[in-house]
């Protein structure tokens, strides 16, 4: 015979609770009886949304079964949290296995698509979610002007001087040929990336307006300063037939305006429309994911070009490539770490420090590669000149993607 003691005890307890809720003025003749009752199961709160089977299990003295996670939900959550790092590993693997799929000779024509659509889209999406006040503050605020000057001085002056100081180390310790040393020097004098540092700063929760401002300022200054460094470094080398040519400053400015300034202006104009502004703010996470996908496409294209048998990087010996990977990644992490260490001591916020670290440590392929080809186009050593920038470009993106999660956590703790 089935026992209904748990159910009767539960009903009596609910009646007692209802009577007691009227206050001490109401008589409670059943109180002595209620005080002696003991429930086998703890009192539960019923929900009108509970399923019949679950409610029946509770009435019979059972516990509410925990909700089972959907199959693969943990894997999906892990993939979402580590989307960029996993994407970097996937891009590297695909580029190594099938370099012709996404290199510049591919029918997909990725270099043109990314140059004319991908890069401008990154700046357009960044500008859509960027308050105009934040950008103007980053440009006009006296303290911001001081920080901008510090960033540009470090990027375009101190780093080239430090690389010049390391020249004996490159020559005597690593036994690098002179054309590769010149390539490292040329790399050091390049401005920051025009898209990568912005996207990584945004993904890490850093000061995006500061990153955008210095990406634009750095590339504008680079049009004037970088060719001067090229000329100086070339005069110090003993390489014959450098094949130097004049740099088209006007052409570089025109390209920078189309790919950076115009998309930012359009984004800010669109943001003045309240519905578009609201949509952009609500969908900011999706916008960042699109930017990450574009960056991953750039990585895939860069690695595919590097792994193509006919490419400059592929023609270098494995020993020389390994040395360049070690030198460029070490210098990149050194500049990044020093900025992360010193800028907080100068009373800059963590978000500004992260943005400054990305801007200072990054060197642009989009600006540097065409400039090197333009200046040294007829040199027989052109492959060695561009090898460092070809190698460091995907490396700095990979390292930035690996660190961005830790940086975001560090900023959130401030």
C-alpha positions, 0 to 999 in steps of 0.5 A: 500500500502506498504511503501518503505521509510526505504529502499529508505533512506537506499540506499541513505545513502549507496550511500552518504557513497560511494561518501564521501569515495573518498575524498573532490576532488569529487563533491557531488551535492546530499549533501544538499538532503542527509543531510535532510534525516532521517532514522527510523532505525539505519544503519546496516552492512550487512553480506554475511553470513546472513540468507535470513529471517534475511536480509529481516527482517532488510530491512523491518526495523526490528532488528536482532533477538538474537541467542537462546541458545541451550536447556540445555546449561546453565545446561551443562555449570554449570555442566562442571564448577562444575564437581568435586563438583557435582561428589563428591556429586554423589559419596557420594549418590551412596555409601550411597544408594548402598555401595556394588556396589563399595566397595572392595568386589564388583565384579568390584574389584575397590581397585585393579583396582585403585591401579594398574591402576588408581593411576599410570595413575594419575602420568603418565598424570601429568608427560606428561604435566609437563616440565622437567625443572619445575621438576628439578627446584623444586628439585634442586633450592636452594629456592625450597630446602628450601621450600621443607624442610619447607613443610616436617618439617611441615607435618612430625614433627610439625603436629604430635607434635601438635596432641600430644599436643591436646591429653588432649583435645581429652580425656577430652573434646571429651571423646574419647577412648584411641584406637581412640586417638592413631588412631588420633596420627597415622594419624598425623604422616602419609605423604601426599597423593601420588595422591590426593594433586597433582590432586587437586593442578593441578585442582586449578592452583597451582604449580604442580611440587612442589606438585609432588616433595613433594608427592614423598619426603614425602612418601619416608621419611614416610617410615623411619619417620612414623614407628618411630612415631608409636613406640613413640605414642604406648609407650605413650598409655596404650593399651594392646595387640597392636600387633605391628610387623616389617615394611617392608621398602623394600616392601613399597619402591617397591610399591611407585616406581611402582605407583609413580616413574615409571609412572612419568619416563615414562611420561617424556620419552614420553614427549621427543617425539614432537608429544606426547608432543604437543598432551599432551599440547593441551589435558591438560584439558581432562587429568585433567578431567580424573584425576578428574574421577579417584579421584572420583572413589577413593572417591566412593570406600572409602565411599562405604567401610565406609558405608558397614555394615561389615566395621570398620567405620560402626561398630563405633557408630554414635556419635563417627563417628560424633566426628571424622568427626568434629575433622579431618575436623577441623584439616584439615582446620586448617592446610590448612588455616594456610599454606594459611595465613603464606606462602604468608607472607614468600614471596612464590607465591600463586601457591606455597602456594596452592600446599604447603597447599594441601601437608601439610594438606593431609594424605595418606590412600594408605600408611597409611592403609597398614602400620597400618594394618602391624604394628598393625595387630594382635591387637583387637583394629585395627578397632579404629586405622584405623577409623580416616584415613578411615574417613578423606580420603574422607573428605579431598578430598571433602573439596579440591574439594569444594575449588579448584575453589576459589583457582584457582580464587585467583591464577589468580588474582596474 
